Amino acid sequence: MAVNRELLEATLDVIRQSLQADGGDVELIDVDDDGTVTLEMTGACAGCPMSAYDMSEGIERILIEHVPGVTHVRPAMM
């Protein structure tokens, strides 16, 4: 199932509100055909030791739950 990019962006916009409140942000880099979403943490989130946890336990969980077709979220640096 192809990921609806518009829904993905809208969901990321909601997530961004929390990240931006702490001086960070997240940028959508790519969406693979298999549903893997590649994101880059920016701002204060880029150097935060909690960003890997936030991505796997927070952002990934939310995207899989709210955006059909999303199967995995990975950081851009890997």
C-alpha positions as CSV (number, residue, x, y, z in Angstrom):
1,M,0.0,0.0,0.0
2,A,1.4,3.4,-1.0
3,V,1.8,5.9,1.8
4,N,-0.4,9.0,1.4
5,R,2.2,11.7,1.5
6,E,-0.3,14.4,2.2
7,L,-1.5,12.6,5.3
8,L,2.0,11.8,6.3
9,E,3.0,15.5,6.1
10,A,-0.1,16.6,8.0
11,T,0.7,14.0,10.8
12,L,4.3,15.2,10.9
13,D,3.0,18.8,11.3
14,V,1.1,17.8,14.4
15,I,4.3,16.1,15.8
16,R,6.4,19.1,14.9
17,Q,4.5,21.3,17.4
18,S,5.9,19.4,20.3
19,L,9.4,19.2,18.9
20,Q,9.4,22.9,18.0
21,A,8.3,23.8,21.6
22,D,11.7,22.4,22.7
23,G,13.7,24.1,19.9
24,G,13.8,21.1,17.6
25,D,12.1,19.9,14.4
26,V,11.9,16.9,12.1
27,E,12.3,16.9,8.3
28,L,10.8,14.3,6.0
29,I,13.6,13.0,3.7
30,D,12.1,10.1,1.9
31,V,9.3,7.4,1.8
32,D,10.2,4.1,0.3
33,D,7.8,1.8,-1.6
34,D,7.9,-0.6,1.3
35,G,6.5,2.1,3.7
36,T,9.8,3.1,5.3
37,V,9.9,6.7,6.2
38,T,13.3,8.4,6.5
39,L,13.4,11.5,8.8
40,E,16.1,13.9,10.0
41,M,15.9,15.4,13.4
42,T,17.0,19.1,13.3
43,G,17.5,21.9,15.7
44,A,17.9,21.0,19.4
45,C,16.7,17.5,18.5
46,A,19.7,16.8,16.2
47,G,22.1,16.6,19.1
48,C,19.8,15.3,21.8
49,P,20.5,11.8,23.2
50,M,16.8,11.2,23.5
51,S,16.1,11.8,19.7
52,A,16.6,8.1,18.8
53,Y,14.1,7.1,21.5
54,D,11.7,9.8,20.4
55,M,11.9,8.6,16.8
56,S,11.4,4.9,17.5
57,E,9.0,5.0,20.4
58,G,7.2,8.3,19.6
59,I,7.2,9.3,16.0
60,E,7.3,5.8,14.5
61,R,4.4,4.7,16.7
62,I,2.3,7.7,15.8
63,L,3.0,7.4,12.1
64,I,2.2,3.7,11.9
65,E,-1.0,4.2,13.9
66,H,-2.3,7.2,11.9
67,V,-0.8,6.9,8.4
68,P,-1.8,3.7,6.5
69,G,1.2,2.1,4.7
70,V,3.9,3.3,7.1
71,T,5.9,0.3,8.2
72,H,9.0,1.7,9.8
73,V,10.7,5.0,10.6
74,R,14.5,5.4,10.4
75,P,16.9,8.3,10.9
76,A,18.5,9.9,7.8
77,M,22.0,9.4,9.1
78,M,21.9,5.6,9.1
